[in-house]
C-alpha cells in the first residue's frame, strides 16, 4: 500500500495515492478532503511546507489533461463508484 511522500496533517483528507506528470511540480500526493458542511475538495500536495499544495472544489481545471486535481477527482469518483457498485471494468 502506498503511503504519502509529503507531510499532510488534515484529518478530513483521504489519501488517493501518488501522481507524476509533466504539469507543474511533477510529483504529487493526491487527496480528497471530505468536509461534512462543504463540497469535497481535491488536494495535490507537492512538498512538506504548509503551503506546498493546490486545492480546488469544482471540476474546472482548464484544458490541462494532466492536471493533478483532475486526476485526484477522477480517482476519488472511481473509488466512490466501486465502493457502491463493485469493481468496474477499466
Legacy VTK file of the C-alpha trace (Angstrom):
# vtk DataFile Version 3.0
C-alpha trace
ASCII
DATASET POLYDATA
POINTS 90 float
0.000 0.000 0.000
1.270 3.440 -0.898
1.964 5.979 1.805
2.213 9.756 1.321
5.604 11.205 0.384
4.825 14.617 1.865
3.563 15.663 5.288
-0.160 16.436 5.298
-1.971 16.990 8.581
-5.636 17.451 7.626
-7.663 14.774 9.410
-10.542 15.147 6.919
-8.360 14.163 3.960
-8.294 10.731 2.370
-5.029 9.814 0.606
-5.612 8.775 -3.029
-2.039 7.876 -3.977
0.948 9.351 -5.793
0.781 11.061 -9.150
3.592 12.022 -11.522
3.096 14.148 -14.623
4.630 16.882 -16.751
2.423 19.547 -15.145
3.797 21.968 -12.549
5.851 20.359 -9.780
5.853 16.902 -11.443
5.282 14.727 -8.309
2.215 14.935 -6.099
0.369 13.216 -3.280
-3.351 13.325 -4.076
-6.174 13.660 -1.538
-9.848 14.330 -1.277
-10.892 16.468 1.686
-14.321 15.262 2.737
-15.997 18.037 4.700
-19.463 17.489 6.128
-20.618 21.060 5.523
-18.947 21.810 2.174
-18.370 20.142 -1.172
-15.473 17.718 -1.441
-12.174 19.473 -2.112
-9.358 17.878 -4.114
-5.792 18.422 -2.929
-2.453 17.903 -4.690
0.487 18.226 -2.278
3.975 18.711 -3.764
6.115 19.389 -0.674
6.290 19.294 3.124
5.852 23.016 3.813
2.369 24.022 4.930
1.545 25.870 1.723
3.085 23.339 -0.711
-0.217 22.244 -2.207
-3.014 23.223 -4.559
-6.692 22.618 -3.879
-9.985 23.159 -5.663
-13.542 22.007 -5.048
-15.054 22.002 -8.527
-14.075 20.274 -11.748
-12.914 23.175 -13.925
-9.196 22.578 -14.473
-8.967 24.290 -17.831
-7.551 22.482 -20.817
-4.779 20.673 -18.918
-5.455 16.906 -19.219
-2.653 16.043 -16.750
-3.761 18.470 -14.053
-3.208 16.743 -10.683
-6.526 17.985 -9.274
-8.342 16.464 -12.255
-6.571 13.169 -11.508
-7.494 13.375 -7.805
-11.149 13.912 -8.685
-11.171 11.017 -11.175
-9.547 8.661 -8.642
-11.985 9.592 -5.911
-15.039 9.266 -8.152
-13.860 5.850 -9.363
-13.214 4.700 -5.788
-16.614 6.024 -4.691
-18.423 4.276 -7.554
-16.604 0.980 -6.921
-17.469 1.094 -3.224
-21.157 1.456 -4.089
-21.432 -0.672 -7.233
-18.479 -3.063 -7.096
-15.334 -3.169 -9.214
-15.909 -1.609 -12.624
-14.190 -2.642 -15.816
-11.386 -0.353 -16.949
LINES 1 91
90 0 1 2 3 4 5 6 7 8 9 10 11 12 13 14 15 16 17 18 19 20 21 22 23 24 25 26 27 28 29 30 31 32 33 34 35 36 37 38 39 40 41 42 43 44 45 46 47 48 49 50 51 52 53 54 55 56 57 58 59 60 61 62 63 64 65 66 67 68 69 70 71 72 73 74 75 76 77 78 79 80 81 82 83 84 85 86 87 88 89
